[in-house]
Amino acid sequence: MLDAIRWDSDLIRRYDLAGPRYTSYPTAVQFHSQVGTFDLFHALRDSRKALRPLSLYVHVPFCANICYYCACNKVITKDRGRAQPYLQRLEQEIQLIACHLDPAQKVEQLHFGGGTPTFLSHDELRQLMAHLRKHFNLLEDDSGDYGIEIDPREADWSTMGLLRELGFNRVSIGLQDLDPAVQRAVNRLQSLEETRAVIDAARTLQFRSINIDLIYGLPKQTPENFARTVEEVISLQPDRLSVFNYAHLPERFMPQRRINSNELPAPAQKLEMLERTIEQLTAAGYRYIGMDHFALPDDELAIAQEEETLQRNFQGYTTHGHCDLIGLGVSAISQIGDLYCQNSSDLNEYQNTLAAAQLATSRGLVCNADDRLRRAVIQQLICNFSLEFAEIEQQFNIDFQGYFGALWPQLQGMASDGLIELDRERIEVMPAGRLLVRSVCMVFDAYLEQQNRQRFSRVI
């Protein structure tokens, strides 16, 4: 399973389609407004009865500066005072959710995302963590996976010390690119020294894991200058790397309209960037986990993949997919049993709904039997690059080939092309197909034909 991935330009050209990233199945595109707070309370009750462990995601939407490439739900403001009314409503939400859960349910995973979580002042971060500890069973022995996204321009040694004191032991650092011309083109000026200072602080303070985010396909990037960025990043020795493909969708994300599309690299250049990046990271000892993710061999993600316990949820690849995921804050998504639900993405609506002592659940989906089956198939493929039919047949009481008979010609075509190996017992994603695993998963997506593919990024 851990063979090196193989670069095959012909396969990539044929299967580089637009499609979901499968942080869930069904994807968020299928969410609808008929799901609301009643469904959420029902799911929380089931979670409480089963005493399932928890994963908490807390969304802090504020950023002091806009990055033109960004597709996240954020509020750009220099006014730090805007955080306080938001925190009041967030604390209300924490209280309303927690009273439907059992104090014995341990929070194995916690993640602060954004936006820029360190937009909050030190006092505000202390206040928020104290409130979470009051209402949820956060682990006190540093054994949980408690992570936070860091913008090095918004953090220093004292900030890192505070985060460690509050219980965080993982950091994810946004870097994207180190070339000054690229940084100016996307309005994110960030020096290598700023980034190194945060990483040095994290190591000195014994944070357990450091992740760095890079993006290829940004304006003014070339294979040569991006290779230099990757070389510098390797020298920082992060435990994990996320190397994202920039999807230019200015009709959906307003900040992207400030990017000059004439300065974007050509598709062939993007492919060369990815190919070189894979070569560089592999030579440096990083293992390809899947999608955009790389990790050192002793990282928990790499170990979980080797042991076939890796999972995937709205936070990406995880070792905590067995937990119920509770999203807190504007636009946050929860996955509790068979329920997916999302808070309002509008800040005012989120705050006003909670001001009226109501939860801000605005849309979602309850998985049916077919969704659960296909979700299990897609999880196996995207995490393990293999699928044993007998396991699915036993779990869901079906005949695999009979149930998915209509898909067989597509799968046989992929097998003929060398993307997968297919027999009566299993699917194995081949080394040349691993970069294209999303395309294999898309075969099993019952909703894809009804959807507008322009909503999705391309596989490569």
C-alpha positions as CSV (number, residue, x, y, z in Angstrom):
1,M,0.0,0.0,0.0
2,L,2.9,2.3,0.7
3,D,4.5,2.1,-2.7
4,A,5.7,5.4,-4.1
5,I,3.1,7.1,-6.2
6,R,3.9,7.1,-9.9
7,W,3.5,10.1,-12.2
8,D,1.6,9.3,-15.4
9,S,0.9,12.4,-17.5
10,D,-1.5,10.5,-19.9
11,L,-3.7,9.2,-17.0
12,I,-3.7,12.7,-15.4
13,R,-4.9,14.3,-18.6
14,R,-7.6,11.8,-18.9
15,Y,-8.9,11.8,-15.3
16,D,-8.2,15.3,-14.1
17,L,-11.8,16.2,-13.7
18,A,-13.7,18.7,-11.5
19,G,-15.2,16.9,-8.4
20,P,-15.7,16.9,-4.7
21,R,-12.9,16.6,-2.1
22,Y,-15.0,14.1,-0.1
23,T,-14.5,15.5,3.3
24,S,-18.0,14.1,3.6
25,Y,-20.3,11.9,1.6
26,P,-22.9,13.1,0.7
27,T,-21.0,16.4,0.2
28,A,-22.1,19.8,1.6
29,V,-23.6,20.6,-1.8
30,Q,-26.5,18.2,-0.9
31,F,-27.3,20.1,2.3
32,H,-30.8,21.5,2.4
33,S,-32.9,23.8,4.7
34,Q,-35.3,21.1,5.8
35,V,-32.7,20.0,8.4
36,G,-32.8,22.2,11.5
37,T,-32.3,22.3,15.3
38,F,-34.8,19.5,16.0
39,D,-32.6,17.1,14.0
40,L,-29.5,18.4,15.8
41,F,-31.1,17.8,19.3
42,H,-32.1,14.3,18.2
43,A,-28.6,13.5,17.0
44,L,-27.0,15.0,20.2
45,R,-29.3,12.8,22.3
46,D,-28.1,9.7,20.4
47,S,-24.5,10.8,20.9
48,R,-25.1,11.2,24.6
49,K,-26.8,7.8,25.0
50,A,-23.9,6.1,23.2
51,L,-21.3,8.1,25.1
52,R,-19.4,8.7,21.9
53,P,-16.1,10.7,22.2
54,L,-16.2,14.2,20.6
55,S,-14.2,16.3,18.2
56,L,-14.8,20.0,18.5
57,Y,-14.3,22.5,15.6
58,V,-14.4,26.2,16.6
59,H,-14.6,28.8,13.7
60,V,-13.1,32.3,14.3
61,P,-14.0,34.2,11.2
62,F,-12.0,37.4,11.6
63,C,-8.9,38.4,9.6
64,A,-7.1,41.7,9.7
65,N,-6.0,41.5,6.1
66,I,-7.5,39.8,3.0
67,C,-5.7,37.1,1.0
68,Y,-7.0,37.2,-2.5
69,Y,-7.0,33.5,-3.1
70,C,-9.0,32.7,0.1
71,A,-12.3,30.8,-0.2
72,C,-12.9,30.5,3.6
73,N,-15.8,32.0,5.5
74,K,-14.2,35.2,6.9
75,V,-14.7,38.8,8.0
76,I,-12.0,41.2,7.1
77,T,-11.7,44.0,9.7
78,K,-9.0,46.0,11.5
79,D,-11.5,46.5,14.4
80,R,-10.5,44.0,17.1
81,G,-13.6,45.0,19.0
82,R,-15.8,43.0,16.6
83,A,-14.6,39.8,18.3
84,Q,-16.3,40.4,21.6
85,P,-20.0,40.3,20.5
86,Y,-19.2,37.2,18.4
87,L,-17.6,35.5,21.4
88,Q,-20.7,36.2,23.5
89,R,-22.8,34.4,21.0
90,L,-20.3,31.6,20.5
91,E,-20.3,31.0,24.3
92,Q,-24.1,30.8,24.2
93,E,-23.9,28.2,21.5
94,I,-21.3,26.2,23.5
95,Q,-23.7,26.2,26.5
96,L,-26.8,25.3,24.4
97,I,-25.0,22.4,22.7
98,A,-23.2,21.1,25.8
99,C,-26.4,20.7,27.9
100,H,-27.6,18.0,25.5
101,L,-24.4,16.0,25.9
102,D,-23.0,13.9,28.8
103,P,-20.0,15.3,30.8
104,A,-18.4,11.9,30.4
105,Q,-18.0,12.3,26.7
106,K,-14.3,13.1,26.3
107,V,-13.1,15.7,23.7
108,E,-10.4,13.7,21.9
109,Q,-9.8,16.4,19.3
110,L,-10.2,20.2,19.2
111,H,-9.4,22.5,16.3
112,F,-9.6,26.3,16.0
113,G,-9.9,27.4,12.4
114,G,-10.8,30.5,10.5
115,G,-10.3,33.2,9.6
116,T,-7.4,33.8,11.9
117,P,-7.9,32.4,15.4
118,T,-5.1,34.5,16.8
119,F,-7.0,37.6,15.7
120,L,-8.5,37.1,19.3
121,S,-6.5,38.8,22.1
122,H,-4.8,36.7,24.7
123,D,-7.6,37.5,27.2
124,E,-10.2,36.5,24.7
125,L,-8.5,33.2,23.9
126,R,-8.3,32.5,27.7
127,Q,-11.9,33.4,28.1
128,L,-13.0,31.1,25.2
129,M,-10.9,28.1,26.3
130,A,-12.2,28.5,29.9
131,H,-15.7,28.4,28.6
132,L,-15.1,25.3,26.6
133,R,-13.5,23.6,29.6
134,K,-16.4,24.5,31.7
135,H,-19.0,22.9,29.4
136,F,-17.0,20.1,27.7
137,N,-14.8,17.4,29.0
138,L,-11.5,18.5,27.6
139,L,-8.5,16.3,28.4
140,E,-6.1,17.7,31.0
141,D,-3.1,15.3,30.3
142,D,-2.1,16.6,26.9
143,S,-3.2,13.3,25.3
144,G,-5.8,15.0,23.0
145,D,-5.2,16.3,19.5
146,Y,-5.7,20.0,20.2
147,G,-4.8,22.1,17.1
148,I,-5.0,25.7,15.9
149,E,-4.4,27.4,12.6
150,I,-1.7,30.1,12.8
151,D,-0.9,33.1,10.6
152,P,2.7,33.8,11.5
153,R,2.0,37.5,11.0
154,E,-0.5,37.3,13.8
155,A,1.6,35.3,16.3
156,D,4.8,35.7,18.3
157,W,6.6,33.8,21.1
158,S,4.2,35.0,23.8
159,T,1.2,34.0,21.7
160,M,2.7,30.5,21.1
161,G,3.4,30.2,24.9
162,L,-0.2,31.1,25.7
163,L,-1.6,28.6,23.2
164,R,0.6,25.8,24.8
165,E,-0.5,26.9,28.2
166,L,-4.2,26.7,27.1
167,G,-3.7,23.1,26.0
168,F,-3.0,23.3,22.3
169,N,-0.3,20.8,21.1
170,R,-0.6,21.0,17.3
171,V,-0.3,24.0,14.9
172,S,-1.1,24.4,11.3
173,I,0.8,27.3,9.6
174,G,-0.5,29.1,6.5
175,L,2.5,29.8,4.3
176,Q,1.3,29.3,0.6
177,D,4.4,30.6,-1.1
178,L,7.6,32.4,-0.2
179,D,8.3,34.3,-3.4
180,P,7.8,38.0,-2.8
181,A,6.2,38.6,-6.3
182,V,3.7,35.8,-5.7
183,Q,3.0,37.2,-2.2
184,R,2.3,40.7,-3.6
185,A,0.0,39.2,-6.2
186,V,-2.2,37.6,-3.6
187,N,-1.8,40.3,-0.9
188,R,-0.1,38.1,1.6
189,L,3.4,39.4,2.5
190,Q,5.0,36.9,4.9
191,S,8.7,36.4,5.4
192,L,10.5,33.1,5.9
193,E,11.9,34.6,9.1
194,E,8.4,35.2,10.5
195,T,7.4,31.6,9.7
196,R,10.6,30.2,11.1
197,A,10.2,32.1,14.4
198,V,6.7,30.6,15.0
199,I,8.0,27.1,14.2
200,D,11.0,27.5,16.5
201,A,8.7,28.6,19.2
202,A,6.4,25.6,18.6
203,R,9.4,23.2,18.8
204,T,10.8,24.9,22.0
205,L,7.4,24.8,23.6
206,Q,7.0,21.1,22.7
207,F,4.0,21.3,20.4
208,R,3.5,17.7,19.2
209,S,3.0,18.4,15.5
210,I,3.6,21.2,12.9
211,N,1.7,21.3,9.6
212,I,2.5,23.8,6.8
213,D,0.0,24.7,4.0
214,L,1.3,25.5,0.5
215,I,-0.7,26.4,-2.6
216,Y,0.3,25.8,-6.2
217,G,-1.3,27.5,-9.2
218,L,-1.2,31.1,-7.7
219,P,-0.4,34.1,-9.9
220,K,3.2,34.6,-10.9
221,Q,4.2,31.2,-9.7
222,T,6.6,29.2,-11.9
223,P,7.8,25.6,-11.5
224,E,11.3,27.1,-10.6
225,N,10.2,29.6,-8.0
226,F,7.7,27.2,-6.4
227,A,10.4,24.5,-6.2
228,R,12.5,27.0,-4.2
229,T,9.6,27.6,-1.8
230,V,9.3,23.8,-1.3
231,E,13.0,23.5,-0.7
232,E,12.9,26.2,2.0
233,V,9.8,24.5,3.6
234,I,11.6,21.1,3.7
235,S,14.4,22.8,5.6
236,L,11.8,23.8,8.3
237,Q,11.0,20.1,8.7
238,P,7.3,20.2,9.4
239,D,5.7,16.9,10.4
240,R,2.9,17.3,7.8
241,L,2.4,19.3,4.6
242,S,-0.7,20.2,2.7
243,V,-0.1,21.2,-0.9
244,F,-3.3,22.6,-2.3
245,N,-4.3,23.1,-5.9
246,Y,-5.5,26.7,-6.3
247,A,-9.0,26.7,-7.8
248,H,-9.7,30.1,-9.4
249,L,-13.5,30.6,-9.0
250,P,-13.9,34.4,-9.0
251,E,-17.6,34.1,-9.7
252,R,-18.0,32.3,-6.4
253,F,-15.4,34.0,-4.2
254,M,-15.2,37.8,-4.4
255,P,-11.6,38.3,-3.2
256,Q,-10.4,36.2,-6.1
257,R,-11.6,38.9,-8.5
258,R,-8.6,40.9,-7.4
259,I,-6.3,38.3,-9.0
260,N,-5.2,39.0,-12.5
261,S,-6.1,35.8,-14.3
262,N,-3.5,36.5,-17.0
263,E,-0.8,36.0,-14.3
264,L,-2.0,32.5,-13.4
265,P,0.3,29.7,-14.5
266,A,-0.8,27.5,-17.4
267,P,-2.2,24.0,-16.7
268,A,1.0,22.4,-17.9
269,Q,3.0,24.6,-15.5
270,K,0.7,23.6,-12.6
271,L,1.3,19.9,-13.4
272,E,5.0,20.5,-13.5
273,M,4.9,22.2,-10.1
274,L,3.0,19.3,-8.6
275,E,5.3,16.7,-10.1
276,R,8.4,18.5,-8.9
277,T,6.9,19.0,-5.4
278,I,6.2,15.2,-5.1
279,E,9.7,14.4,-6.2
280,Q,11.2,16.9,-3.7
281,L,9.0,15.7,-0.8
282,T,9.5,12.1,-1.5
283,A,13.3,12.5,-1.7
284,A,13.1,14.3,1.7
285,G,11.3,11.3,3.3
286,Y,7.7,12.5,3.2
287,R,5.0,9.9,2.5
288,Y,2.0,10.7,0.3
289,I,-1.1,10.3,2.4
290,G,-3.6,11.2,-0.2
291,M,-5.3,14.1,-1.9
292,D,-3.0,17.0,-1.0
293,H,-1.4,15.6,2.1
294,F,2.1,14.5,3.0
295,A,3.5,13.4,6.3
296,L,6.8,12.0,7.8
297,P,6.7,8.2,8.3
298,D,6.5,8.5,12.1
299,D,3.5,10.9,11.9
300,E,0.2,9.6,13.2
301,L,-1.5,10.0,9.8
302,A,1.2,7.9,8.1
303,I,1.0,5.2,10.8
304,A,-2.8,5.2,10.7
305,Q,-2.7,4.7,6.9
306,E,-0.3,1.9,7.3
307,E,-2.6,0.3,9.9
308,E,-5.7,1.0,7.8
309,T,-7.3,3.1,10.5
310,L,-7.1,6.5,8.7
311,Q,-10.4,8.3,8.2
312,R,-11.6,11.5,6.6
313,N,-14.1,14.2,7.8
314,F,-14.7,17.9,7.5
315,Q,-11.3,18.6,9.0
316,G,-9.6,16.5,6.3
317,Y,-7.6,13.3,7.1
318,T,-7.9,12.3,10.7
319,T,-7.3,9.6,13.2
320,H,-10.5,10.7,15.0
321,G,-13.2,9.8,12.5
322,H,-14.9,7.7,15.3
323,C,-15.7,10.8,17.2
324,D,-18.9,12.9,16.8
325,L,-17.7,16.2,15.2
326,I,-19.4,19.3,16.6
327,G,-18.9,22.5,14.8
328,L,-19.2,25.8,16.7
329,G,-19.3,29.3,15.3
330,V,-20.5,30.9,12.0
331,S,-20.6,28.4,9.0
332,A,-19.3,25.5,11.2
333,I,-20.3,22.0,10.1
334,S,-21.2,19.2,12.5
335,Q,-21.2,15.4,11.8
336,I,-23.1,13.5,14.5
337,G,-23.9,10.0,13.6
338,D,-25.8,10.1,10.4
339,L,-26.6,13.8,10.6
340,Y,-24.6,16.6,8.9
341,C,-25.6,20.1,9.8
342,Q,-24.2,23.6,9.2
343,N,-24.6,26.9,11.0
344,S,-25.6,30.0,9.1
345,S,-22.7,31.4,7.1
346,D,-23.9,35.0,7.6
347,L,-22.3,36.5,10.7
348,N,-25.2,38.8,11.6
349,E,-27.7,36.0,11.1
350,Y,-25.6,33.7,13.3
351,Q,-25.3,36.3,16.1
352,N,-29.0,37.4,15.9
353,T,-30.3,33.8,16.1
354,L,-28.2,33.0,19.2
355,A,-29.2,36.4,20.7
356,A,-32.8,35.0,20.5
357,A,-31.5,31.9,22.4
358,Q,-31.9,29.7,19.3
359,L,-29.2,27.6,17.7
360,A,-28.0,28.9,14.3
361,T,-28.5,25.6,12.4
362,S,-29.5,26.6,8.8
363,R,-29.1,23.5,6.7
364,G,-28.0,19.9,6.6
365,L,-28.7,16.3,5.7
366,V,-29.6,13.0,7.3
367,C,-27.9,10.1,5.6
368,N,-30.0,7.3,4.3
369,A,-29.0,3.6,3.9
370,D,-27.5,4.2,0.4
371,D,-25.6,7.2,1.6
372,R,-24.1,5.2,4.5
373,L,-23.0,2.4,2.1
374,R,-21.4,4.8,-0.4
375,R,-19.8,6.8,2.4
376,A,-18.0,3.6,3.6
377,V,-16.8,2.8,0.1
378,I,-15.5,6.3,-0.6
379,Q,-13.8,6.4,2.9
380,Q,-12.0,3.1,2.2
381,L,-10.7,4.2,-1.2
382,I,-9.7,7.8,-0.3
383,C,-7.9,6.7,3.0
384,N,-6.5,3.3,2.2
385,F,-6.3,3.2,-1.6
386,S,-8.0,-0.2,-1.4
387,L,-11.5,-1.7,-0.9
388,E,-12.3,-5.2,0.2
389,F,-15.8,-6.1,-1.1
390,A,-16.4,-8.8,1.6
391,E,-16.1,-6.1,4.4
392,I,-18.7,-3.9,2.8
393,E,-21.0,-6.9,2.0
394,Q,-20.8,-8.0,5.6
395,Q,-21.4,-4.6,7.0
396,F,-24.3,-3.6,4.8
397,N,-25.7,-7.1,3.9
398,I,-25.4,-6.6,0.1
399,D,-23.8,-8.3,-2.8
400,F,-21.2,-5.7,-3.9
401,Q,-21.1,-6.5,-7.6
402,G,-24.9,-6.8,-7.7
403,Y,-25.5,-3.5,-5.9
404,F,-23.0,-1.6,-8.0
405,G,-23.4,-3.5,-11.3
406,A,-24.2,-0.4,-13.3
407,L,-20.8,1.1,-12.3
408,W,-18.8,-2.0,-13.4
409,P,-18.1,-0.8,-17.0
410,Q,-16.6,2.4,-15.6
411,L,-14.4,0.5,-13.1
412,Q,-13.3,-1.9,-15.8
413,G,-12.3,1.1,-17.9
414,M,-10.2,2.5,-15.1
415,A,-8.6,-0.9,-14.6
416,S,-7.7,-1.1,-18.3
417,D,-6.2,2.3,-18.0
418,G,-4.0,1.3,-15.1
419,L,-5.7,3.5,-12.6
420,I,-7.0,0.6,-10.4
421,E,-6.7,-3.1,-10.2
422,L,-10.1,-4.8,-10.1
423,D,-11.2,-8.3,-9.4
424,R,-14.1,-10.1,-7.9
425,E,-12.9,-9.4,-4.3
426,R,-11.4,-6.0,-4.2
427,I,-10.3,-2.7,-5.8
428,E,-6.7,-1.6,-5.4
429,V,-5.8,2.0,-6.4
430,M,-2.5,1.6,-8.3
431,P,0.5,3.9,-7.7
432,A,-0.3,5.8,-10.9
433,G,-3.9,6.2,-9.7
434,R,-3.3,7.5,-6.2
435,L,-3.1,11.2,-7.3
436,L,-6.4,10.7,-9.0
437,V,-8.2,8.8,-6.2
438,R,-11.0,11.5,-6.2
439,S,-11.8,10.4,-9.7
440,V,-12.2,6.8,-8.5
441,C,-14.4,7.9,-5.6
442,M,-16.6,9.9,-8.0
443,V,-17.7,6.7,-9.7
444,F,-19.5,5.8,-6.5
445,D,-21.1,9.3,-6.0
446,A,-24.8,8.9,-6.6
447,Y,-25.4,12.7,-6.6
448,L,-22.7,13.8,-9.0
449,E,-24.6,13.7,-12.2
450,Q,-27.2,16.1,-10.8
451,Q,-24.6,18.6,-9.8
452,N,-22.9,21.5,-11.5
453,R,-19.3,20.4,-11.7
454,Q,-18.2,24.1,-11.8
455,R,-18.8,24.2,-8.1
456,F,-15.8,21.9,-7.6
457,S,-12.0,22.2,-8.0
458,R,-10.2,19.9,-10.4
459,V,-8.5,16.7,-9.1
460,I,-5.0,17.9,-9.9
